[in-house]
Amino acid sequence: MAPRCFLLALLLMGGIIAADIARAESSSVLELIAQWKVACDTGNAKTCGVLGCTYQKGTDVKQDYFQAVSYYRQACQGGFAKSCSFLGGMYDNGEGVKQDFSQAANLYRQACAGGDALGCSHLGWMYDTSRGVSQDDLQAADLYRQACAGGEATGCNNLGVMYKHGQGMSQSDTDALMYIAKACDLQLEEGCVAYAELKRITSNHAEERADRGPGARVRE
């Protein structure tokens, strides 16, 4: 998530909140947050989500995980899928609630079903690492693929890693490079580092094969 929840608000809600942020220069931040609370109480689920982020991060208010959980829950129940992901993260990390991987996975699943790419990526990680669910490479790969298609860089990176190791699929350096490159394009630093290293390794292997002739054995 963005370090400042006002940026998150701008990205998530566009015109709904952009005008509020613009007026923040002439009114106190606390007054702005009070307006968001009114909007949340009247059923604006996205505003509830931004309030959850505000309290989770301690953005211009005292950090309060319990408040964050409460607002994320309102937002998730109101149909704002991204807040289901964030609430899942609270359960995943034991922030404001008792750590519960199974509940985290359920919330990530709800978020992914609602179209949130982050939720798909997180749920993919749960299946990948047997965290709150039974380990399942095929499920993990499918969820990472959904996340990547939705523009979530970690999903692209992790799918690329699965292709590199042939985890739940046929091993393919070509597909590994493609997905990890996409993660880099989406500004994931780890993806850029992994792409450069994988590109170097695959290039070295190609040179070895050319030197040894067709059909020569290569030690990986």
N, C-alpha and C positions, 0 to 999 in steps of 0.2 A: 504494500500500500504506500501511497505517497506520504512523505513525512508530515505534511500539513493537510488536515482534513478539509480545509476550504478549497484546496486544489482538487481534492477528491470530489467535493461537492460540485465544483464547476465541470469536471469531466463527466460525472454521472448524470447530472440533472440539467446541464445546459442552461436554457433561459429561465427555468423555474427558480434557480438559485443564483444565477449570474448577477441579476439585478440586486439581490440582497448583498452579495459580496461587494459590488460596486458602491453601495451605500454605506459599507462598513467604515469608510474613511470619515463619514460624518456622524456616525453613531458608534457606541462602544461595542466591542466584540461580544461582551456579555449580553447586551441588548439584542444583538443579532442571534445569539444562541437561544435566547428566550423566545424570539419569534419562531425559530425552528421547532422549539418544543411545542408551541401552540399548533404549528402545522402538523407535527407528528401526532399530537393528541386528536387532531381532526381527521386522521386517516392517511396522511401523506407518508407512505412507507419509505420512500427514498430519503426523506428528511430524517426519519428515525434512524436510518442506516448511517447517515452522516453524523448524527449525534453519537451513535455507538462508536464510530471512529474517533470522534472528538474526545470522548471519555477514555477510550482505550489508549490513545496516544498521549493524552494530557495536553491537548492543543488548546492553550489559553484557558483551560480549566484544570482543576486538580485531577490527576489521573485516578480513575475509579473503574476497575474492572467489573464490579457488580453492576454499575450503571450501564457500562458498555454492553454487557450481556443482555440486560433488560431491553435496551434500545435495539440491539441487533435482533433479538427475538421478536419484538414488535414488527420490525421491518421484514424479517423472514416470513412471519405469519401473514403479513400484508402482501406477500407476493414479490418482494424485492429479492431476487435470487442471489445477488452478490452478497447480501447480508447473511444469507444462509451459509455461504462460504466463510465469511468472517466469524460467524458464530461457531461454525465447525472448528475453526482455528483456535477459538477460546477453549473448546473442549479438548482439542488435540494437545494444547500446551498447558492445560490446567490453570487458565487465567480467569478468575472470578467464579469458577465452577470446579467441581472435582474432575480431575482428568479422566476422560472416558473416550477411548479410541473408537469404540463401537458407535457411540452417539456422534462423534465427529464424522465418521464415515457416512452415517445416515444423513447428516446435514450436507455433506459434500455431494452426496447422491441427489438430494433434493435440489441443490444449487445447479448441478450439472443438468438435471432434467429440465430446469427452468431456463437453460441457455447460458449459464455462466461458465466461461471457459476455465476460470481459476478453480472452480469447484471440480470440473472434470480432471484437471491436472492433479489436484490434491487427492482425489479419489483414486486416480491412477497410481499415485505414490503409495497409497494404502494397500492396494492389491499387489504392487511391486514388492513391497517390504513386509507383507503379512502383518499389517498394523490395524487391528480392529476388524479385519476380514481375513478369510483364508487366502493364502498366496495364489495368484492366478495371473500368469504372464499374458495370456490372451486378453483378459479383461484390462490389465494394465496398459497394454499396447493400444487397445481400442480407445481407451479413455485419454491416453496421451495424444492419440491422433485427433480426437475431437477437440481437445484443448488447443493443439497446434493450429487446427483449422480455424479456431476462434481467435487466434492471435496471441495465445499465451505461450511465451517463450520457453518456460520450463517444460511444457508439454513437448515442444519440438525437440529440445535438447535430450530429454529422457527417452523419447522414442528413438532418436538417433543412436543413443547409447545401447538400446536394446538391439537395434540392427547391427551395431558393431560387434556385439557379443553373441548374436544369434539367439537371443533370449526370447523364446516363444514364437520364433519366426526364422526363416532362412537367413543366415548371415549375409550381410551385404554392406561392403564399405561404401558403395555408391549411394545407397539410401541413407547410410549413417551420415555421410558428408552432407547430403542434401538437407536433412532435417537439422543437423547441428549448425549448418550455415544459416538456416532460417532463424534459429535461436539467436545467432549473432546479429543478424539483420534486425531482430526485434530488441536489440540493445542488451542482451544478456551477456555480461562480461565472461562468465564461465563458458558460455557457448563459443565465444570468439577464441578463447584460449584453447578449448578442446578442438575446435576446427583447425587451427594452425598446427596443432600437434598431430591430429589424425591425417591431415593433408601431407605432412612431412613423412609420416610412417608409410602411408599408401604409396607415395612417390618412390620411397626407397625400395619398397617391395616390387614395384613395377620395374625399376632399374635392375633388380636382382633377377627377375624373370627374363628380362631381355638379354642379360649377360649370359644366363645359363641355357638359353634356348627353350623352345616350346616343350612343355611337359616336364621340365626340370622341377625337382622337389625344392620347396622353399621352407625353411624353418621359420614359423611365425614368431 
